[in-house]
């Protein structure tokens, strides 16, 4: 009987399999953001020593940036590790900031490398910066949110205002599935003021096809209304209105002969009840969709809707959606309510 | 010493699901679309049909399968066939060990050598062998229940990632289904071991219920997992992951508390790996002992473990080939035995009447 107990207890030994290549927490440098630019890579490491307060409300947060001049991420990590006293850990990575130059050249290899790391989460956000990411990250000094990992997540995933979001998993899926995705285009102001350190500005969105930036979207109203139920600011006759889609738009797509037709029904809520020109939004969305599809881009994923019209993947691929979208017709119907 | 029906059912669910957690559902993702999900149901349906057919030919499930073999092939031939079955089972256990060693070193312990991880699997096999089948089935019951809970939670925490458009076109890669039929069926192949455990049940007909319940339950779980994976990861990106279930788990991001569900998956999956590798090694010993009328298999534990480790050094590609050949051989062998048994039993009856 004693032997049985010993054998049973030896089962608990199995829990120690993870001890072989363990890293102590104080020997790790937690990278919260990575910058990708033409000259190399920037690793933004959370300076945990600067957390002087409790929880999220510390007095000051700082990011230590390590720049690595290298043409691929693997070498860059190696070089950065040799420069600092701790080992880079990417388990808290929350954002990848890409320069517009690198975004145009393509960042798939780098993102795919991170995707292959078991400790990196697929929810890591990707944003394109119109200034060099090294400059952006070095000047970023969040004061309202000392946890830099949380700073990026809160910045891009606001509950109220619409900001285009691109997750790492969506990016890699888009390359594998030959689909178009949008990423936020951001910038930053520089100065000694605390607000300068905290703020990041959204300039718009960019379209990525096959992992490369190929188009800039300027109509955030259309993007916001069709992609989310969050607030967007509408400039109309020199007035600013805050509107939002009450619920996700009802989308249907069918084939009229060889020509795709997309029908969109949208319930727009206008919280202060002043904006009533639904026709204007209809025309704006319709003309923007036409403009984007003339370039052959499908940024709202209408191709997914059209898949229902095909029985097999082979017949869908034969149809060649990317060529057909150029002739796509859109019927947009907008209903405005006062949101009460 | 007898084993309980409920416990054995969960042991086989654990055995089947342990493969699903590694890379088992990749074949269904390849078919893609709604057809991929339906294919999961069809494969489990086939295994139920398979059992029903054999049972219709002759009620071999009610007898000790080794006695059935002796009547079907004669004593001497049965011993050789039994030895071949033990060898196949040995390879199967090695394959399972190899599968888990590769997966563990790929995703959990990338810097450690396979030999280090193998030590823990050897401990698991030793523990399972000494504790015996009864203790193993008792241990499998909570493991199985936790697996069900894991699938359920993975499904719930991934709600925001589901896109219904991913199941279209409905027929997906329809033509790939024919290519993947054997692999889909082989996913359930561990259930065949039930035939060799007939002697461990108090009621001889229990195997029918255990077979049916295990296949239905694991079939339902597999179908759910395929469905969730298809909804969360679009085709063809879905076939690019070596460990689909981990992908599904790592996508879960419901709240701060549950954002690292993949870590929970590691633990449960690892334990299902220990249980399944230990179980297959134990089944090998049981087959060997029953075949050679040994009163106890404990004397061969160290030899079996040594051989399992030695075979696991084989190349991965050989394993895939051997796995399919062996499973097919056993799948054909059982109905052939049943047919022969029926004829022999009939002729015996006639002789007795004469």
Interface residues (C-beta under 8 A of the other chain):
Chain A: X3 X4 X7 X8 X10 X11 X13 X14 X16 X17 X18 X20 X21 X118 X121 X122 X123 X169 X172 X173 X176 X177 X301 X304 X305 X307 X308 X310 X311 X312 X313 X314 X315 X316
Chain B: X32 X33 X104 X107 X108 X109 X110 X111 X112 X116 X117 X120 X123 X124 X126 X127 X130 X131 X135 X163 X165 X166 X168 X169 X170 X171 X172 X173 X174 X175 X233 X234 X235 X236 X237 X240 X246 X247 X250 X251 X253 X259 X270 X271 X274
